[in-house]
Amino acid sequence: MASMKTTFLLALIYLLLQTELISLEAIWSNSSAGNSTVGCIDMEREALLKFKEGLYDPSSTLSSWVGEDCCDWVGSRL
């Protein structure tokens, strides 16, 4: 019985992560379609920071994710 609960929880977590990634891909694709000289859109910056909060980043890969222009953050542009 416990393994069914574990499997269900893992499947739920997987689906939630996929939903977040799909949302971020939509945001990123919309931002890359526009003029690259335009700074970061507030909604995009907030979404990226919210996404970052849910990550464990022991190597500080996302340490550049500060400041107003999220287009300059390492890994935020495709």
N, C-alpha and C positions, 0 to 999 in steps of 0.2 A: 504494500500500500504506500509506503514511504517513497518508493522509487517512482510511482506514478505521479505523486505530488511533485517530486523533484523534476521529473520530465516535463510536467505541465509548467512549472515555474521557469525552467530553462527556455521552453518554447515561448512563453509569454515575454520574457526578457529579450529573446532574439527578435520577436516581432516588434517590440517597442524600439529597439535599436535600429531595425530596418526602417521603421517609420521616420525616426529622426534623421537617418542618412538620406532618405528620399527627400525630406523637407529641405535639408541643407543642399542637396544637389540642385533642387529647383531654384533655391536662392542664388547659388553660385552661377548657374547657367544664365539666369536673368541678369546678373551683374556683369557677366563677361560679354553679354550681347550688346551692352551699351558702350558709351564713350569711355575709354580707359583713363581719360584725364579727369573725370569726375571722381571726387573723393568717395569714401565709404558712406553708404547709406545707413542711417541710424538703425533701421530695422535689421539690417544685415549684421551690423556690429553687435547689437543686442543678442541676436540669435547665436552668433559665434561664441560670445561670452557665456551664454546660457549653456551651450553645448560643452564648452571648456570646463564649466563647473562640474559636469558629470563625469569627467575623465580623470584617471589616475596618470599623472605625468611625472614619474620619478626622474627622468632624464632632462626635465625642463625643456622639452622640445617646443612647447608653446609659450616660452617665456617672452617672446617678442609680441605676444598678443596683449599689448597695452597701447594706450593712446587713442586718438580719434580716428585715424585712417586705417581701417582694418584691411585695406588693399595692400598695405605695406607689411602686414603680418606674415611671417614665414608659414607657408602651407595653406594660406587662406584663399589663394587664387589658383585656378586650374589652368 
